[in-house]
């Protein structure tokens, strides 16, 4: 696998990214199926869970963004051939993930009523509380995944994700709708939360057992569980800015959900449907970014920085190729996408949905290019820039314009996403300028080399 990590060809990038794409795809398909199930149970349940899930993601994804920085350290240690150190950054982030429960539990107990829109309390509130009681699971999975992603062994992460997501879908159906044979009453939204937590535990368990296997303990130092405060600080120093940016960005989306929930049922329904299909199809951009991070961090570790440009070019080609394919569902037959949610073809909601899907394609195009470019920046530790730009563009070019547009203009639910497209375009310009400036080449992860 070392040859693949130092190979900048498109074939190598696909080889490393594809397993991660499949892992993300299984997760995103699982989320999509869950929302379809909830929409059959109750459209209000789907809206409540989708909105609550987005708000929970502000905190979960924020912590997970920090723990994921271990993959950069693993990748650079791997590039330096210091294999005995690969387990060390992973353990630091495992301990950090576990300690994050000190944040998640108080949020669940004290802030739930305030964070979830009052109109969505019936279904969103119980879902949010259960998810937050086990909030560290996503960060644990990300920390353990870093051990494999940094080495390019992404297939193991895929296997764990697929198994967990199969469990999730099965339990979601069982818990949401109940079972007379098993004596289970329908639980709706809270049943979906229970299923998600159990599946996450399964995924973490699989990766942890593999992580501490005798072979990994011998070859990669995964038995060294002690806390190294200097490395924890190094990981936090690099990971916290990006995590803060992601939290502020997702927080902006949560505020948008609050704004649209106050506009009426069609607005929040279209918003949640757009976010559902964004999650469904964004697996390839997330997996592609992981591949770029893995190869770029290894190239940086082996002092082959001049070869990173070709990795980025190949990433852009792959993304644009996928976007050409997605023209069919988003522009030609959007009604096919609407069918699982039982939207009447002749209804106003169907018209809004078609309008939103076309705009969502452009958002996908720009946002995916941001993910590709940020893969290079993350591999170099340029996370402060990511924090500032993601936070500022989301709030100044998405939240504020959407508030003004919905307040002063009569914009249909399907056209609101035009503002979001503009935000994604501005974000892309900032990331492109940063890459061209080459300031990220001058950064150093500091404690890594020590």
CORJORA-V427350 format. One record per backbone hydrogen bond with DSSP energy under -1.0 kcal/mol. NH is the residue of the N-H (numbers start at 1). CO is the residue of the C=O. If there is no record, write none. Layout:
# CORJORA-V427350
((NH:CO) (NH:CO))
This chain:
# CORJORA-V427350
((5:1) (7:4) (13:9) (14:10) (15:11) (16:12) (17:13) (18:14) (21:17) (22:18) (23:19) (24:20) (25:21) (26:22) (27:23) (28:24) (29:25) (30:26) (31:27) (32:28) (33:29) (34:30) (35:31) (36:32) (37:33) (38:34) (39:35) (40:36) (41:37) (42:38) (46:42) (47:43) (48:44) (49:45) (50:46) (51:47) (52:48) (53:49) (54:50) (55:51) (56:52) (57:53) (60:56) (61:57) (63:59) (64:60) (65:61) (66:62) (67:63) (68:64) (69:66) (70:67) (71:68) (72:69) (73:69) (74:70) (75:71) (76:72) (77:73) (78:74) (79:75) (80:76) (81:78) (82:77) (83:81) (85:82) (86:83) (87:220) (91:87) (92:88) (93:89) (94:90) (95:91) (96:92) (97:93) (98:94) (99:95) (100:96) (101:98) (102:99) (103:100) (104:100) (105:101) (107:103) (108:104) (109:105) (110:106) (111:107) (115:111) (116:112) (120:117) (121:118) (124:120) (125:121) (127:123) (128:124) (129:125) (130:126) (131:127) (132:128) (133:129) (135:132) (137:134) (140:136) (141:137) (142:138) (143:139) (144:140) (145:141) (146:142) (149:145) (150:146) (152:149) (153:148) (154:152) (158:154) (159:155) (160:156) (161:157) (162:158) (163:159) (164:160) (165:161) (166:162) (167:163) (168:164) (169:165) (170:166) (171:167) (172:168) (173:169) (174:170) (175:171) (176:172) (177:173) (178:174) (179:184) (184:179) (187:175) (188:176) (192:188) (193:189) (194:190) (195:191) (196:192) (197:193) (198:194) (199:195) (200:196) (201:197) (202:198) (203:199) (204:200) (205:201) (206:202) (207:203) (208:204) (209:205) (210:206) (211:207) (212:208) (213:210) (217:213) (218:214) (219:215) (220:216) (222:216) (224:221) (225:223) (232:228) (233:229) (234:230) (235:231) (236:232) (237:233) (238:234) (239:235) (240:236) (243:239) (244:240) (245:241) (246:242) (247:243) (248:244) (249:245) (250:246) (251:247) (252:248) (253:249) (254:250) (255:251) (256:252) (257:253) (258:254) (259:255) (260:256) (261:257) (262:258) (268:264) (269:265) (270:266) (271:267) (272:268) (273:269) (274:270) (275:271) (276:272) (277:273) (278:274) (279:275) (280:276) (281:277) (282:278) (286:282) (287:283) (288:284) (289:285) (290:286) (291:287) (292:288) (293:289) (294:290) (295:291) (296:292) (297:293) (298:294) (299:295) (300:296) (301:297) (302:298) (303:300) (304:299) (307:304) (308:305) (312:308) (313:309) (314:310) (315:311) (316:312) (317:313) (318:314) (319:315) (320:316) (321:317) (322:318) (323:319) (324:320) (325:321) (326:322) (328:325) (330:326) (331:327) (332:327) (333:328) (336:333) (338:334) (339:335) (341:338) (342:339) (343:338) (347:344) (351:347) (352:348) (353:349) (354:350) (355:351) (356:352) (357:353) (358:354) (359:355) (360:356) (361:357) (362:358) (363:359) (364:360) (365:361) (366:362) (367:363) (368:364) (369:365) (370:366) (371:367) (372:368) (373:369) (374:370) (375:371) (377:373) (378:374) (379:375) (380:376) (381:378) (382:377) (383:381) (387:383) (388:384) (389:385) (390:386) (391:387) (392:388) (393:389) (394:390) (395:391) (396:392) (397:393) (399:394) (400:395) (402:398) (403:399) (404:400) (405:401) (406:402) (407:403) (408:404) (409:405) (411:409) (415:412) (418:415) (419:416) (421:417) (422:418) (423:419) (424:420) (425:421) (426:422) (427:423) (428:424) (429:425) (430:426) (431:427) (432:428) (433:429) (434:430) (435:431) (436:432) (437:433) (441:438) (442:439) (443:440) (447:445) (449:446))
